[in-house]
Amino acid sequence: MPYRYFLIPTIFITLLYFGITYLYSEPNPIIIIILIGLCAAIMSFQNLINDWWFSKFNPKLEQQEIMWLEQFVPFIRDLANDGKNEFFQELAKMLEKHEFIKMGLEKLPEELKWMALSPAIRLKIYNHPKLYDEYIRTVFYPHPFITPNQDWIHISETYEEDSVMIYSAEHLQAAYANSKLYFNPALYEWSKVFVNILKIDIDIDINQCELLLNKLHETTIEKTLHWLGAKSIHFPSIAIYALLMDPVSTLKLFPELANLTKQYNL
């Protein structure tokens, strides 16, 4: 994250100053207070620093990265060129500010990062500060996992207290490798957060949810729960999921969802 470009040197200077002055004299308490205060200020205003940095230095994806995204991310294929360019630009920014944590993975492929964040960018969370500024950490396990919050085997989770997304890398990769067959856990988790944080009211029942899942992946609620390792499914999030995965078919089945796409510019 860009704010670290300022924080790390400031911490280094603080420690260096303290170490040198401690060896040869007594550290000046005023200078120490100023340096520590500067560190605290950088941490407090990290979002403003990040925004300033991106206004001056816009990160960009490489052409091969764009080609990969166009091939494997199904929910950007219907976007016009302007929409795709905005997607690529915002994804490059979010990659810079996001923190990725690997649990049991020797190496973290760049593709996994794109898979985890692409749904967030497609939902345009950069237009919603509460989402964009708080959800900045993603954890990857190589396989299905257990957490203190969900003590059964599952493949994805949103830990709301710390605003952290958690994924099984194996299942996330499968969902992008064959988007017709496998339910996408990242798109589902981000859809849940999108609905819950923004308090979006979507009237969808179990039969409509079953119909959408059958249309998208030729699957059922029961099979989707088994795939996710979940105990329940969030129906409104399935509506958002379907709108992004297959907007044409979804709006034919449920034209009332058209207002949602206009309201949130999806």
Phi, psi and omega per residue, in radians:
M1 nan 2.411 -3.029
P2 -0.964 -0.602 -3.106
Y3 -1.039 -0.416 3.139
R4 -1.209 -0.387 3.077
Y5 -1.086 -0.438 3.113
F6 -1.712 -0.623 -3.060
L7 -1.216 -0.819 -3.062
I8 -1.088 -0.843 3.081
P9 -1.056 -0.636 -3.137
T10 -1.157 -0.729 3.087
I11 -1.106 -0.752 3.140
F12 -1.062 -0.806 3.137
I13 -1.092 -0.707 3.133
T14 -1.067 -0.850 -3.132
L15 -1.153 -0.698 3.140
L16 -1.124 -0.797 3.121
Y17 -1.061 -0.810 -3.121
F18 -1.078 -0.758 -3.113
G19 -1.134 -0.809 -3.095
I20 -1.170 -0.833 -3.094
T21 -1.195 -0.532 3.140
Y22 -1.183 -0.591 -3.126
L23 -1.271 -0.653 -2.980
Y24 -1.918 -0.296 3.117
S25 -2.867 -2.832 3.083
E26 -1.745 2.348 3.103
P27 -1.046 2.512 3.081
N28 -1.347 2.015 -3.064
P29 -1.066 -0.545 3.139
I30 -1.146 -0.768 3.122
I31 -1.128 -0.727 3.114
I32 -1.055 -0.791 3.139
I33 -1.081 -0.727 3.139
I34 -1.100 -0.784 -3.118
L35 -1.152 -0.767 3.116
I36 -1.143 -0.691 3.089
G37 -1.098 -0.635 3.107
L38 -1.144 -0.738 3.082
C39 -1.042 -0.789 -3.141
A40 -1.112 -0.682 -3.141
A41 -1.150 -0.723 3.115
I42 -1.078 -0.743 3.111
M43 -1.124 -0.733 -3.083
S44 -1.182 -0.633 -3.063
F45 -1.890 0.512 -3.080
Q46 -1.054 -0.648 -3.130
N47 -1.165 -0.699 3.088
L48 -1.139 -0.694 3.116
I49 -1.119 -0.762 3.116
N50 -1.053 -0.798 -3.132
D51 -1.087 -0.721 3.113
W52 -1.103 -0.764 -3.123
W53 -1.041 -0.796 -3.111
F54 -1.210 -0.449 3.082
S55 -1.249 -0.429 -3.127
K56 -1.712 -0.635 -3.049
F57 -2.278 1.627 -3.097
N58 -1.406 2.020 3.074
P59 -1.211 2.655 -3.138
K60 -2.362 2.574 3.062
L61 -1.393 2.607 3.037
E62 -1.285 2.775 -3.094
Q63 -1.077 -0.648 3.135
Q64 -1.208 -0.517 3.071
E65 -1.201 -0.723 3.097
I66 -1.095 -0.727 3.127
M67 -1.093 -0.706 3.119
W68 -1.101 -0.799 -3.125
L69 -1.086 -0.742 3.139
E70 -1.123 -0.530 -3.122
Q71 -1.421 -0.659 -2.944
F72 -1.939 -0.173 3.131
V73 -1.755 1.788 -3.007
P74 -1.179 -0.503 -3.019
F75 -1.507 0.238 2.987
I76 -2.008 -0.051 -3.049
R77 -1.178 -0.496 -3.128
D78 -1.517 -0.043 -3.136
L79 -1.298 2.529 3.008
A80 -1.238 2.964 -3.083
N81 -1.014 -0.705 3.120
D82 -1.101 -0.703 3.121
G83 -1.143 -0.688 3.106
K84 -1.170 -0.738 3.133
N85 -1.082 -0.698 3.091
E86 -1.133 -0.716 3.104
F87 -1.035 -0.862 -3.104
F88 -1.112 -0.706 -3.131
Q89 -1.141 -0.785 -3.112
E90 -1.252 -0.570 3.085
L91 -1.141 -0.726 3.105
A92 -1.049 -0.695 3.105
K93 -1.139 -0.826 -3.065
M94 -1.161 -0.581 3.075
L95 -1.056 -0.589 -3.135
E96 -1.240 -0.632 -3.029
K97 -1.660 -0.160 -3.047
H98 -1.545 2.631 3.094
E99 -1.927 2.197 -3.140
F100 -1.950 2.299 -3.082
I101 -2.127 2.174 3.141
K102 -1.781 2.265 3.128
M103 -2.031 1.777 3.137
G104 1.481 0.070 3.076
L105 -1.759 2.248 3.115
E106 -1.209 -0.662 -3.110
K107 -2.390 2.544 3.124
L108 -1.901 1.784 -3.140
P109 -1.079 2.515 3.121
E110 -1.043 -0.585 -3.119
E111 -1.037 -0.623 3.118
L112 -1.081 -0.654 3.115
K113 -1.115 -0.763 3.128
W114 -1.118 -0.699 3.138
M115 -1.088 -0.708 -3.091
A116 -1.237 -0.631 -3.016
L117 -1.711 -0.327 -3.110
S118 -0.959 -0.748 3.109
P119 -1.060 -0.660 3.138
A120 -1.095 -0.729 -3.131
I121 -1.234 -0.687 3.110
R122 -1.107 -0.551 3.077
L123 -1.421 -0.032 3.098
K124 0.990 0.844 -3.134
I125 -1.196 -0.229 3.078
Y126 -1.164 -0.225 3.041
N127 -1.536 -0.041 -3.071
H128 -2.255 1.655 -3.024
P129 -0.925 -0.649 -3.106
K130 -1.083 -0.667 3.101
L131 -1.317 -0.817 -3.008
Y132 -1.183 -0.660 -3.060
D133 -1.507 -0.439 -3.065
E134 -1.622 -0.705 -3.079
Y135 -1.562 1.479 -3.041
I136 -2.192 0.277 3.135
R137 -2.326 2.390 3.072
T138 -2.328 2.341 3.128
V139 -1.939 2.395 3.110
F140 -2.071 2.275 2.922
Y141 -1.877 2.650 3.134
P142 -1.186 -0.560 -3.064
H143 -2.373 3.139 3.048
P144 -0.931 2.657 -2.935
F145 -2.464 2.973 3.035
I146 -2.161 2.455 3.089
T147 -2.244 2.846 3.088
P148 -1.025 -0.523 -3.115
N149 -1.372 -0.529 3.104
Q150 -2.361 1.647 -2.992
D151 -1.517 0.787 2.994
W152 -2.451 2.830 -3.068
I153 -1.254 2.213 3.128
H154 -2.605 2.995 -3.022
I155 -1.971 -0.178 3.116
S156 -2.723 2.694 -3.100
E157 -2.840 2.539 2.957
T158 -1.997 2.015 3.097
Y159 -1.611 1.696 -2.947
E160 -1.156 -0.546 -3.107
E161 -1.026 -0.700 -3.137
D162 -1.877 0.097 -3.135
S163 0.949 0.898 -3.097
V164 -2.066 2.341 3.005
M165 -1.695 2.463 -3.131
I166 -2.292 2.330 -3.086
Y167 -2.391 2.634 2.872
S168 -1.455 2.063 -3.106
A169 -1.049 -0.675 -3.127
E170 -1.010 -0.816 -3.079
H171 -1.364 -0.562 3.085
L172 -1.129 -0.753 3.108
Q173 -1.122 -0.699 3.135
A174 -1.087 -0.666 -3.105
A175 -1.153 -0.538 3.104
Y176 -1.531 -0.531 3.122
A177 -1.190 -0.604 3.108
N178 -2.432 1.444 -3.029
S179 -1.252 -0.325 3.098
K180 -1.335 -0.561 -3.053
L181 -1.586 -0.783 -2.953
Y182 -1.822 2.358 3.062
F183 -1.187 2.334 -3.029
N184 -1.546 1.906 -3.093
P185 -1.172 -0.566 -3.140
A186 -1.205 -0.769 3.116
L187 -1.113 -0.641 3.122
Y188 -1.182 -0.811 -3.125
E189 -1.124 -0.744 3.121
W190 -1.186 -0.588 3.083
S191 -1.134 -0.694 3.095
K192 -1.083 -0.832 3.137
V193 -1.082 -0.753 3.140
F194 -1.008 -0.831 -3.122
V195 -1.177 -0.800 -3.029
N196 -1.248 -0.800 -3.091
I197 -1.204 -0.710 -3.115
L198 -1.515 -0.043 3.096
K199 0.948 0.929 -3.132
I200 -1.477 2.245 -3.122
D201 -1.643 1.927 3.135
I202 -2.180 2.109 -3.117
D203 -1.599 1.733 3.141
I204 -2.444 2.313 -3.092
D205 -1.809 -3.128 -3.046
I206 -1.123 -0.624 -3.130
N207 -1.218 -0.706 3.093
Q208 -1.149 -0.684 3.101
C209 -1.082 -0.772 3.112
E210 -1.066 -0.708 3.138
L211 -1.115 -0.751 -3.141
L212 -1.140 -0.763 -3.138
L213 -1.126 -0.655 3.102
N214 -1.155 -0.668 3.141
K215 -1.206 -0.709 -3.054
L216 -1.362 -0.792 -2.993
H217 -2.282 0.155 -3.073
E218 0.895 0.797 -3.097
T219 -2.304 -3.122 -3.113
T220 -2.170 2.994 3.079
I221 -1.088 -0.747 -3.118
E222 -1.060 -0.791 -3.134
K223 -1.199 -0.618 3.114
T224 -1.160 -0.721 3.075
L225 -1.071 -0.701 3.113
H226 -1.131 -0.727 3.127
W227 -1.095 -0.762 -3.110
L228 -1.340 -0.418 -2.982
G229 1.234 0.618 -3.084
A230 -1.872 2.787 3.139
K231 -1.742 -0.259 3.083
S232 -2.679 2.832 3.129
I233 -2.131 2.502 -3.067
H234 -1.644 1.783 -3.019
F235 -1.009 -0.811 3.138
P236 -1.028 -0.575 3.128
S237 -1.199 -0.537 3.080
I238 -1.141 -0.601 3.088
A239 -1.123 -0.793 3.088
I240 -1.088 -0.815 3.118
Y241 -0.934 -0.857 -3.091
A242 -1.153 -0.664 3.126
L243 -1.059 -0.616 -3.119
L244 -1.451 -0.655 -3.094
M245 -1.288 -0.720 -3.088
D246 -2.602 1.324 -3.046
P247 -1.071 -0.663 -3.083
V248 -1.112 -0.933 -3.116
S249 -1.144 -0.659 -3.112
T250 -1.147 -0.730 -3.134
L251 -1.267 -0.450 3.035
K252 -1.190 -0.694 3.137
L253 -1.301 -0.696 -3.084
F254 -2.346 1.362 -3.090
P255 -1.068 -0.361 3.140
E256 -1.139 -0.301 3.123
L257 -1.337 -0.133 -3.138
A258 -1.048 -0.616 3.121
N259 -1.078 -0.578 3.139
L260 -1.155 -0.742 -3.132
T261 -1.139 -0.613 3.122
K262 -1.266 -0.764 -3.072
Q263 -1.095 -0.701 -3.082
Y264 -1.879 0.187 3.052
N265 0.949 0.794 3.131
L266 -1.558 nan nan
